[in-house]
Amino acid sequence: MEKQEILFIGLVWPEPSSSAAGFRIIQLLKSFQNNDNTITFASAASRSPYSADLKAMGIHEVEIKLNDASFNDFVQELNPNIVVFDRFMTEEQYSWRVAQECPDAVRILDTEDLHFLRHARQSNTKSGEQFDQALLYSDIAKREIAAILRSDISIIISELEMQLLTNQFAINPSILYYLPFLEEEISPTCIDTWKTYEERADFMFIGNFIHEPNWNTVQYLKTQIWPLLRKQLPKVSLNIYGAYPSQKVLQLHNPKERFFVHGRAEDAQVTMSHHRILLAPIQFGAGVKGKFIDAMQTGTPSVTTSIGAEAMCGDFPWNGFIANEPELFVAKAIELYTNKSLWLTAQQHGIAIINQRYARSKFEDDFLMTIRFIKAQLQAHRQQNFIGQLLLHHSVLSTKYLSLWIEQKNKK
């Protein structure tokens, strides 16, 4: 593949130490750095002290503005061959400008997870009833699927989400690409560095608290799981970690109950390696969860729900247990915590999942080859997705705005 000019447009500046989404973007940036490609990362968001130092990776950083014609000048001058939009909201803001100024650039949407699926499940959790498929057909779904259709290809991180888009929404598979987390295989040398069963203690949970499913999970741990669990293991603690904890999160800290809220972990994997088990009774969400990748890479078994483990292990056994009812969840957590043989077996399952389902070497080359092929056959590829071309056409909503303009004019 000849050298390419690649533009990433970020919803935020990536924070790999704060969230799986930030870590995912860094993985994609590294993949595209193959073949000495020139990469520019642009965002209209404010930086934080935890934003990755992209310059140190050899990536150009550019601050851009929302709803501003200066972006047109910027992208026209850069003239990228490939543009990657970080989540559908970014595609909504900038794709039409990219299409206008750089019509031959391949437009890629990185979905991270399907936001409309997560929101539907969140709404359903609040109702407490069986999942209603009608919740999927929301305004967020219309926006997100429109962004997928407008893009030349969308990166999907979950096999279940691939099936949902192709089966439920009849999206052409030619504009979707399944790309899981891209990890290095767990080697015997790596395994030798893991802390032993005896060297570890206590339960833990970790998750960015800006992400609603994580806050919900901590509330569930506090009210449903920990009261039952600590009765049977009174000397064991539950340690809660996560970036951006609000005051309501910090108020759950209760040393008398051995429920400790620590806030941000400077290094998630180092922190995780000191604890025996990850507890994550996730009630709603989408995509796949970076916390379980970290757990498997540090030899930390976990207990989670069907939603938590969704689309992660394929046909492989989970690296611990999957349980949805509080009583069963607690029973499995105790069993895994106190049974060394079971714990070691769960650890081996995690190694198999990472090495067979997330190894970078199994996915990266095929992904880059697919992008090359689309680039070489761009017009033919777009003709197979005429609905996408229609959604990009300037006249789709022009009749609405013309009507509104006339309405306002007539009021004068």
C-alpha positions as CSV (number, residue, x, y, z in Angstrom):
1,M,0.0,0.0,0.0
2,E,1.5,3.3,-1.0
3,K,1.9,6.0,1.6
4,Q,-1.4,7.6,2.5
5,E,-2.5,10.8,4.2
6,I,-4.9,9.8,6.9
7,L,-7.2,12.1,9.0
8,F,-8.8,11.0,12.2
9,I,-11.5,13.3,13.5
10,G,-12.1,12.7,17.2
11,L,-15.2,13.3,19.3
12,V,-12.6,13.9,22.1
13,W,-8.9,13.7,22.4
14,P,-8.2,10.0,23.2
15,E,-7.6,9.1,26.9
16,P,-6.4,5.5,26.8
17,S,-5.9,5.5,30.6
18,S,-9.5,6.6,31.1
19,S,-11.7,4.5,28.8
20,A,-11.7,1.5,26.5
21,A,-12.9,3.9,23.7
22,G,-9.7,5.9,24.1
23,F,-7.6,2.8,24.1
24,R,-9.4,1.6,21.0
25,I,-8.6,4.8,19.1
26,I,-4.9,4.5,19.9
27,Q,-5.0,0.9,18.5
28,L,-6.5,2.1,15.3
29,L,-4.0,5.0,15.0
30,K,-1.1,2.4,15.4
31,S,-2.6,0.2,12.8
32,F,-2.8,3.0,10.2
33,Q,0.7,4.0,10.9
34,N,1.9,1.0,8.9
35,N,3.6,1.8,5.6
36,D,4.8,5.2,6.9
37,N,1.4,6.7,6.5
38,T,1.1,10.3,7.6
39,I,-1.6,10.7,10.3
40,T,-3.3,13.8,11.5
41,F,-5.7,13.7,14.5
42,A,-8.1,16.6,14.7
43,S,-10.8,17.4,17.4
44,A,-12.9,20.3,18.5
45,A,-12.9,19.1,22.1
46,S,-10.9,20.5,24.9
47,R,-7.9,18.5,26.1
48,S,-7.5,17.0,29.5
49,P,-4.4,16.2,31.6
50,Y,-5.1,12.6,30.6
51,S,-5.2,13.1,26.8
52,A,-2.6,10.9,25.0
53,D,0.5,12.6,23.7
54,L,-0.1,11.9,20.1
55,K,2.9,14.0,19.0
56,A,5.1,11.5,20.8
57,M,3.6,8.8,18.5
58,G,4.5,10.8,15.4
59,I,0.9,12.0,14.8
60,H,0.1,15.6,13.9
61,E,-2.4,17.3,16.3
62,V,-4.9,19.9,15.0
63,E,-7.6,21.8,16.8
64,I,-10.7,22.4,14.7
65,K,-14.0,24.2,15.2
66,L,-17.6,22.9,15.1
67,N,-19.9,24.4,12.5
68,D,-17.2,26.5,11.0
69,A,-16.1,26.9,7.4
70,S,-12.5,27.0,8.5
71,F,-12.7,23.2,8.6
72,N,-13.3,23.2,4.9
73,D,-10.1,25.1,4.3
74,F,-8.2,22.8,6.6
75,V,-9.4,19.5,5.0
76,Q,-9.0,20.9,1.5
77,E,-5.4,21.8,2.1
78,L,-4.6,18.5,3.9
79,N,-6.4,16.5,1.1
80,P,-6.5,13.2,3.0
81,N,-6.8,9.8,1.2
82,I,-8.7,8.3,4.2
83,V,-10.8,10.0,6.9
84,V,-11.8,8.2,10.1
85,F,-14.8,9.6,12.1
86,D,-14.7,8.7,15.8
87,R,-18.4,7.9,16.5
88,F,-21.5,8.9,14.6
89,M,-21.8,12.4,16.1
90,T,-18.5,13.3,14.5
91,E,-19.6,11.9,11.2
92,E,-22.8,14.0,11.4
93,Q,-20.7,17.2,11.9
94,Y,-18.0,16.8,9.4
95,S,-18.7,14.1,6.8
96,W,-20.6,16.4,4.4
97,R,-17.7,18.9,4.5
98,V,-15.2,16.1,3.8
99,A,-17.4,14.8,0.9
100,Q,-17.6,18.3,-0.5
101,E,-13.9,19.2,-0.3
102,C,-12.3,15.7,-0.7
103,P,-14.8,13.5,-2.6
104,D,-12.3,10.8,-3.3
105,A,-11.3,10.3,0.3
106,V,-12.5,7.0,1.8
107,R,-14.8,7.8,4.7
108,I,-14.6,5.4,7.6
109,L,-16.9,5.5,10.7
110,D,-15.5,3.9,13.9
111,T,-18.7,3.2,15.8
112,E,-16.9,2.2,19.1
113,D,-20.2,0.5,20.1
114,L,-23.8,1.0,18.8
115,H,-25.1,3.9,20.8
116,F,-28.7,3.2,19.9
117,L,-28.4,-0.3,21.2
118,R,-27.0,0.8,24.5
119,H,-29.6,3.5,25.0
120,A,-32.4,1.1,24.1
121,R,-31.1,-1.3,26.8
122,Q,-30.8,1.5,29.3
123,S,-34.4,2.5,28.8
124,N,-35.5,-1.1,29.1
125,T,-33.5,-1.6,32.3
126,K,-35.4,1.4,33.9
127,S,-38.7,-0.2,33.0
128,G,-37.7,-3.5,34.5
129,E,-39.7,-5.4,31.8
130,Q,-38.6,-7.9,29.1
131,F,-36.7,-6.2,26.3
132,D,-38.9,-4.5,23.8
133,Q,-37.6,-4.5,20.2
134,A,-39.5,-1.3,19.5
135,L,-36.9,0.6,21.6
136,L,-34.3,-0.1,18.9
137,Y,-36.2,2.1,16.4
138,S,-35.3,5.4,18.1
139,D,-34.2,8.8,16.9
140,I,-30.6,7.8,17.9
141,A,-30.9,4.7,15.8
142,K,-32.0,6.8,12.8
143,R,-29.0,9.1,13.2
144,E,-26.5,6.4,13.8
145,I,-27.6,4.2,11.0
146,A,-27.8,7.2,8.6
147,A,-24.1,7.8,9.5
148,I,-23.3,4.2,8.8
149,L,-25.0,4.4,5.4
150,R,-23.3,7.6,4.5
151,S,-19.8,6.1,5.3
152,D,-17.9,4.0,2.8
153,I,-17.3,1.5,5.6
154,S,-18.1,1.3,9.3
155,I,-15.9,-0.5,11.9
156,I,-18.0,-2.7,14.2
157,I,-16.5,-4.1,17.4
158,S,-19.0,-6.8,18.2
159,E,-20.2,-9.7,16.2
160,L,-23.7,-9.4,17.8
161,E,-23.9,-5.8,16.5
162,M,-22.9,-7.0,13.0
163,Q,-25.8,-9.4,13.1
164,L,-28.2,-6.8,14.4
165,L,-27.3,-4.3,11.6
166,T,-27.4,-6.9,8.8
167,N,-30.5,-8.9,10.0
168,Q,-32.7,-6.3,11.8
169,F,-31.8,-3.2,9.8
170,A,-30.8,-4.9,6.5
171,I,-27.5,-3.0,6.2
172,N,-25.4,-4.3,3.3
173,P,-22.5,-6.3,4.9
174,S,-20.1,-4.7,2.2
175,I,-20.2,-1.4,4.2
176,L,-19.5,-3.1,7.6
177,Y,-16.3,-4.5,9.0
178,Y,-15.9,-6.5,12.2
179,L,-12.8,-5.4,13.9
180,P,-12.4,-6.4,17.6
181,F,-9.8,-5.0,20.0
182,L,-6.4,-5.6,18.5
183,E,-4.2,-7.2,21.2
184,E,-0.8,-8.8,21.5
185,E,-1.0,-12.5,22.2
186,I,-0.4,-13.6,25.8
187,S,3.0,-15.3,25.8
188,P,4.4,-17.7,28.4
189,T,6.9,-15.0,29.4
190,C,3.9,-12.6,30.1
191,I,2.2,-15.3,32.1
192,D,5.3,-15.8,34.3
193,T,5.0,-12.1,35.4
194,W,1.5,-12.6,36.8
195,K,0.9,-12.5,40.5
196,T,-0.2,-15.8,41.9
197,Y,-3.6,-16.7,43.5
198,E,-2.0,-16.4,47.0
199,E,-0.4,-13.0,46.2
200,R,-3.8,-11.5,45.3
201,A,-6.7,-10.4,47.5
202,D,-10.2,-8.9,47.3
203,F,-12.7,-8.2,44.6
204,M,-12.6,-5.2,42.3
205,F,-14.5,-3.2,39.6
206,I,-13.2,-0.6,37.2
207,G,-14.9,1.7,34.7
208,N,-15.1,5.3,33.5
209,F,-17.9,6.9,35.4
210,I,-18.9,9.2,32.5
211,H,-20.2,6.0,30.9
212,E,-23.6,5.4,32.4
213,P,-23.5,1.5,32.4
214,N,-20.5,1.7,34.8
215,W,-22.2,4.0,37.3
216,N,-25.3,1.7,37.1
217,T,-23.1,-1.3,37.8
218,V,-21.5,0.2,40.9
219,Q,-24.9,1.1,42.3
220,Y,-26.0,-2.5,41.6
221,L,-22.8,-3.9,43.3
222,K,-23.5,-1.6,46.3
223,T,-27.2,-2.5,46.8
224,Q,-27.7,-6.0,45.3
225,I,-24.4,-7.9,45.3
226,W,-22.1,-6.7,48.1
227,P,-24.6,-7.0,51.0
228,L,-25.0,-10.7,50.2
229,L,-21.4,-11.3,49.4
230,R,-19.7,-9.7,52.4
231,K,-21.9,-11.7,54.8
232,Q,-20.2,-14.8,53.5
233,L,-16.7,-13.4,53.1
234,P,-16.6,-10.7,55.9
235,K,-12.8,-10.2,55.7
236,V,-12.8,-9.5,52.0
237,S,-13.0,-6.0,50.4
238,L,-14.6,-4.7,47.2
239,N,-12.5,-2.0,45.5
240,I,-14.0,0.4,43.0
241,Y,-11.8,2.2,40.5
242,G,-12.6,4.5,37.6
243,A,-11.9,7.8,35.9
244,Y,-14.1,10.9,36.5
245,P,-16.0,9.7,39.6
246,S,-18.7,12.2,40.6
247,Q,-19.6,13.1,44.2
248,K,-22.4,10.6,44.1
249,V,-19.9,7.9,43.3
250,L,-17.4,9.0,46.0
251,Q,-20.2,9.0,48.6
252,L,-20.6,5.3,48.2
253,H,-17.2,4.8,49.9
254,N,-17.8,2.9,53.2
255,P,-14.8,1.4,55.0
256,K,-17.1,-0.2,57.6
257,E,-18.7,-2.2,54.8
258,R,-15.2,-2.8,53.2
259,F,-16.6,-1.0,50.1
260,F,-13.8,1.2,48.9
261,V,-14.1,3.8,46.2
262,H,-10.6,4.8,45.0
263,G,-11.3,6.8,41.9
264,R,-8.9,6.8,38.9
265,A,-6.4,3.9,38.6
266,E,-3.2,5.3,37.0
267,D,-2.6,2.0,35.3
268,A,-5.6,-0.3,35.0
269,Q,-3.7,-3.5,34.4
270,V,-1.2,-2.9,37.3
271,T,-4.1,-2.2,39.6
272,M,-6.1,-5.2,38.4
273,S,-3.1,-7.5,38.9
274,H,-3.3,-7.1,42.7
275,H,-6.9,-8.3,43.0
276,R,-8.2,-11.8,42.8
277,I,-11.4,-11.3,40.9
278,L,-13.2,-8.6,38.7
279,L,-16.9,-8.3,39.6
280,A,-18.9,-6.7,36.8
281,P,-22.7,-7.3,37.0
282,I,-23.3,-5.1,34.0
283,Q,-27.1,-4.5,33.5
284,F,-27.0,-2.7,30.1
285,G,-24.5,-1.7,27.4
286,A,-23.3,-2.5,24.0
287,G,-20.1,-3.3,22.1
288,V,-17.4,-5.2,24.0
289,K,-15.9,-4.3,27.3
290,G,-12.2,-3.2,27.6
291,K,-12.2,-4.1,31.4
292,F,-12.4,-7.8,30.5
293,I,-9.6,-7.5,28.0
294,D,-7.5,-6.0,30.8
295,A,-8.6,-8.8,33.2
296,M,-7.6,-11.6,30.8
297,Q,-4.3,-9.9,30.0
298,T,-3.4,-9.8,33.7
299,G,-4.7,-13.3,34.6
300,T,-7.6,-11.9,36.6
301,P,-10.8,-14.1,36.4
302,S,-14.1,-12.3,36.4
303,V,-17.8,-12.8,37.2
304,T,-20.2,-10.9,35.0
305,T,-23.7,-11.0,33.3
306,S,-24.8,-12.0,29.9
307,I,-24.7,-8.4,28.8
308,G,-21.2,-8.0,30.2
309,A,-19.8,-11.0,28.4
310,E,-21.8,-10.4,25.2
311,A,-19.9,-11.2,22.0
312,M,-16.6,-11.5,23.8
313,C,-15.8,-15.2,24.1
314,G,-17.4,-16.8,21.1
315,D,-17.4,-20.6,21.6
316,F,-14.7,-20.4,24.3
317,P,-15.5,-20.8,28.0
318,W,-15.6,-17.5,29.9
319,N,-12.7,-16.7,32.2
320,G,-14.8,-17.1,35.2
321,F,-18.6,-17.2,35.4
322,I,-21.6,-15.6,33.8
323,A,-24.6,-15.1,36.1
324,N,-27.6,-12.8,35.8
325,E,-29.5,-13.3,39.1
326,P,-27.9,-11.7,42.3
327,E,-28.0,-14.9,44.4
328,L,-26.3,-17.0,41.6
329,F,-23.8,-14.2,40.9
330,V,-22.8,-14.1,44.6
331,A,-22.5,-17.9,44.8
332,K,-20.2,-18.0,41.7
333,A,-18.1,-15.1,43.0
334,I,-17.5,-17.0,46.3
335,E,-16.8,-20.2,44.5
336,L,-14.3,-18.6,42.2
337,Y,-12.7,-16.6,45.0
338,T,-12.1,-19.6,47.3
339,N,-11.3,-22.4,44.9
340,K,-7.8,-22.1,43.6
341,S,-8.1,-24.9,41.0
342,L,-11.3,-23.2,39.5
343,W,-9.5,-19.8,39.5
344,L,-6.5,-21.2,37.6
345,T,-8.8,-22.9,35.1
346,A,-10.6,-19.6,34.5
347,Q,-7.3,-17.9,34.0
348,Q,-6.4,-20.4,31.2
349,H,-9.8,-19.6,29.6
350,G,-8.9,-15.9,29.5
351,I,-5.6,-16.7,27.7
352,A,-7.4,-18.7,25.0
353,I,-10.0,-15.9,24.4
354,I,-7.3,-13.3,24.0
355,N,-5.0,-15.4,21.8
356,Q,-7.8,-16.8,19.6
357,R,-10.3,-13.9,19.3
358,Y,-8.3,-10.7,19.8
359,A,-4.8,-11.3,18.5
360,R,-3.7,-8.3,16.4
361,S,-2.1,-10.7,13.9
362,K,-5.4,-12.3,13.0
363,F,-7.2,-9.1,12.0
364,E,-4.9,-6.1,11.2
365,D,-3.6,-7.1,7.8
366,D,-7.0,-8.2,6.4
367,F,-8.5,-4.9,7.6
368,L,-5.9,-2.7,6.0
369,M,-6.2,-4.8,2.8
370,T,-10.0,-4.2,2.8
371,I,-9.4,-0.4,3.0
372,R,-6.9,-0.6,0.2
373,F,-9.5,-2.5,-2.0
374,I,-12.2,0.0,-1.2
375,K,-9.8,2.9,-2.1
376,A,-9.0,1.3,-5.4
377,Q,-12.6,0.6,-6.3
378,L,-14.2,3.6,-4.6
379,Q,-16.8,4.6,-7.2
380,A,-18.0,1.0,-7.7
381,H,-18.1,0.5,-4.0
382,R,-20.3,3.6,-3.5
383,Q,-22.6,2.6,-6.3
384,Q,-23.5,-0.6,-4.3
385,N,-24.7,1.7,-1.5
386,F,-27.0,4.1,-3.4
387,I,-29.0,4.9,-0.2
388,G,-25.8,6.3,1.3
389,Q,-25.2,8.5,-1.7
390,L,-28.8,9.7,-1.4
391,L,-28.3,10.6,2.3
392,L,-25.3,12.7,1.4
393,H,-27.1,14.5,-1.4
394,H,-27.6,18.2,-0.5
395,S,-31.3,18.2,-1.6
396,V,-32.5,15.5,0.9
397,L,-33.7,18.1,3.4
398,S,-33.5,21.2,1.2
399,T,-37.3,21.2,0.6
400,K,-37.8,21.3,4.4
401,Y,-35.5,24.2,4.9
402,L,-36.9,26.0,1.9
403,S,-40.4,25.6,3.3
404,L,-39.3,26.9,6.7
405,W,-37.6,29.9,5.2
406,I,-40.7,30.8,3.2
407,E,-42.8,30.3,6.4
408,Q,-40.5,32.8,8.3
409,K,-40.5,35.2,5.3
410,N,-44.3,35.3,5.2
411,K,-44.5,36.2,8.8
412,K,-42.7,39.5,8.3
